[in-house]
Amino acid sequence: MNNDIIEGNWKQLKGKVRENWGKLTDDDVDEIAGRRDHFIGKVQEKYGMKKDEAEKEWEKLKNS
């Protein structure tokens, strides 16, 4: 799934994001809105991940 498709299907993916990354608030998820850079930033902020780790999590989401 490419980044444009993720943005378009964000409403459907919100549940997966909330399930896998419970520290993200509803506001965080709404702010991310399927955008890669926003997702990476929020995951880094809330989970203390390095950028490359957060990018791997985005790829997992993208490929699910």
Contacts in CASP RR format, 6 or more apart in sequence:
PFRMAT RR
TARGET T0000
AUTHOR 0000-0000-0000
METHOD contacts of the structure
MODEL  1
MNNDIIEGNWKQLKGKVRENWGKLTDDDVDEIAGRRDHFIGKVQEKYGMK
KDEAEKEWEKLKNS
1 9 0 8 1.000
1 62 0 8 1.000
1 63 0 8 1.000
2 62 0 8 1.000
3 34 0 8 1.000
3 35 0 8 1.000
3 36 0 8 1.000
3 62 0 8 1.000
6 13 0 8 1.000
6 34 0 8 1.000
6 36 0 8 1.000
6 61 0 8 1.000
6 62 0 8 1.000
7 33 0 8 1.000
7 34 0 8 1.000
7 35 0 8 1.000
8 34 0 8 1.000
10 32 0 8 1.000
10 33 0 8 1.000
10 34 0 8 1.000
13 34 0 8 1.000
13 61 0 8 1.000
14 29 0 8 1.000
16 61 0 8 1.000
16 64 0 8 1.000
17 24 0 8 1.000
17 29 0 8 1.000
17 32 0 8 1.000
17 39 0 8 1.000
17 61 0 8 1.000
18 24 0 8 1.000
18 26 0 8 1.000
18 29 0 8 1.000
20 57 0 8 1.000
20 61 0 8 1.000
21 43 0 8 1.000
21 46 0 8 1.000
21 47 0 8 1.000
21 57 0 8 1.000
23 46 0 8 1.000
23 47 0 8 1.000
24 32 0 8 1.000
24 42 0 8 1.000
24 43 0 8 1.000
24 46 0 8 1.000
28 42 0 8 1.000
28 46 0 8 1.000
31 38 0 8 1.000
31 42 0 8 1.000
32 38 0 8 1.000
32 39 0 8 1.000
32 42 0 8 1.000
36 58 0 8 1.000
39 54 0 8 1.000
39 57 0 8 1.000
39 58 0 8 1.000
39 61 0 8 1.000
40 51 0 8 1.000
40 54 0 8 1.000
40 55 0 8 1.000
40 58 0 8 1.000
41 54 0 8 1.000
43 49 0 8 1.000
43 54 0 8 1.000
43 57 0 8 1.000
43 58 0 8 1.000
44 50 0 8 1.000
44 51 0 8 1.000
44 54 0 8 1.000
47 54 0 8 1.000
49 57 0 8 1.000
END
